[in-house]
């Protein structure tokens, strides 16, 4: 599966394409792909990009490094919460559970 081509490199996510397939790679291996605010924003954008592309028929989500994801990093940061709240509504076809609330 190494013949995917990088379609977009986010700060914490890589989005690859191969034909009608998209691969979303969680790319914070140094934290075992732990979720933080930027990770959530990048992941939501990558999911939206794949969902909005009429050429994508399947999406694979994988993690870089030794773990798929170790979970979320919980910190109280009101500024980060307000920045993310604008992007937290789920697009059509995306589960609300994928869109963390502030």
C-alpha positions as CSV (number, residue, x, y, z in Angstrom):
1,X,0.0,0.0,0.0
2,X,3.0,2.3,-0.4
3,X,1.8,3.5,-3.8
4,X,-0.5,6.1,-2.3
5,X,0.5,9.7,-3.3
6,X,0.5,12.5,-0.8
7,X,-2.5,14.7,-1.6
8,X,-2.2,17.1,1.4
9,X,0.1,17.4,4.3
10,X,-1.5,18.9,7.4
11,X,0.4,19.7,10.6
12,X,-0.7,16.5,12.3
13,X,-2.4,14.4,9.5
14,X,-1.4,13.2,6.1
15,X,-4.0,12.7,3.4
16,X,-3.0,10.3,0.6
17,X,-4.8,9.3,-2.6
18,X,-4.6,6.2,-4.9
19,X,-7.4,5.9,-7.5
20,X,-10.7,6.0,-5.7
21,X,-9.2,5.4,-2.3
22,X,-8.1,8.0,0.3
23,X,-5.8,7.2,3.2
24,X,-5.8,9.4,6.3
25,X,-2.7,8.9,8.3
26,X,-2.6,10.2,11.9
27,X,0.9,11.6,12.0
28,X,2.0,12.3,15.6
29,X,4.1,9.2,16.2
30,X,6.1,10.9,18.9
31,X,2.9,11.1,21.0
32,X,1.5,7.8,19.7
33,X,-0.9,9.9,17.7
34,X,-2.5,11.5,20.8
35,X,-5.3,13.9,20.0
36,X,-5.0,17.6,20.7
37,X,-6.9,20.6,19.3
38,X,-4.7,20.9,16.1
39,X,-5.1,17.2,15.5
40,X,-8.9,17.5,15.7
41,X,-9.0,20.4,13.3
42,X,-6.6,18.6,10.8
43,X,-8.5,15.4,11.0
44,X,-11.9,17.0,10.5
45,X,-10.5,18.9,7.5
46,X,-9.0,15.7,6.0
47,X,-12.3,13.8,6.5
48,X,-14.2,16.7,4.9
49,X,-11.8,16.8,2.0
50,X,-12.1,13.1,1.3
51,X,-15.9,13.3,1.7
52,X,-16.3,16.2,-0.6
53,X,-14.2,14.6,-3.4
54,X,-16.6,12.7,-5.7
55,X,-13.7,10.5,-6.8
56,X,-13.2,9.0,-3.4
57,X,-15.1,5.7,-2.9
58,X,-13.3,4.4,0.2
59,X,-11.3,5.9,3.1
60,X,-8.7,4.1,5.2
61,X,-7.7,5.7,8.5
62,X,-4.3,4.6,9.9
63,X,-1.7,5.8,12.4
64,X,2.0,6.5,11.9
65,X,4.4,4.8,14.2
66,X,3.7,2.1,16.9
67,X,0.1,3.0,17.7
68,X,-3.1,3.9,15.9
69,X,-3.9,6.5,18.7
70,X,-3.2,6.7,22.4
71,X,-6.3,8.9,23.0
72,X,-6.8,12.6,23.8
73,X,-4.7,15.1,25.6
74,X,-7.0,17.0,27.9
75,X,-5.9,20.4,28.9
76,X,-7.9,23.5,29.8
77,X,-7.3,26.0,27.1
78,X,-10.2,28.4,26.4
79,X,-8.5,30.0,23.5
80,X,-8.0,26.7,21.7
81,X,-11.6,25.6,22.5
82,X,-13.0,28.8,20.9
83,X,-10.8,28.4,17.8
84,X,-12.0,24.9,17.3
85,X,-15.7,25.5,18.1
86,X,-16.2,27.1,14.7
87,X,-15.0,23.9,13.0
88,X,-16.8,21.5,15.3
89,X,-20.1,20.9,13.5
90,X,-20.2,17.7,11.6
91,X,-20.5,17.7,7.8
92,X,-23.1,15.5,6.1
93,X,-22.0,11.9,6.4
94,X,-19.7,12.4,9.4
95,X,-20.7,11.2,12.8
96,X,-21.1,13.8,15.5
97,X,-18.8,11.6,17.7
98,X,-15.9,12.6,15.4
99,X,-16.5,16.3,16.2
100,X,-15.4,17.0,19.7
101,X,-17.3,19.8,21.5
102,X,-15.7,22.7,23.3
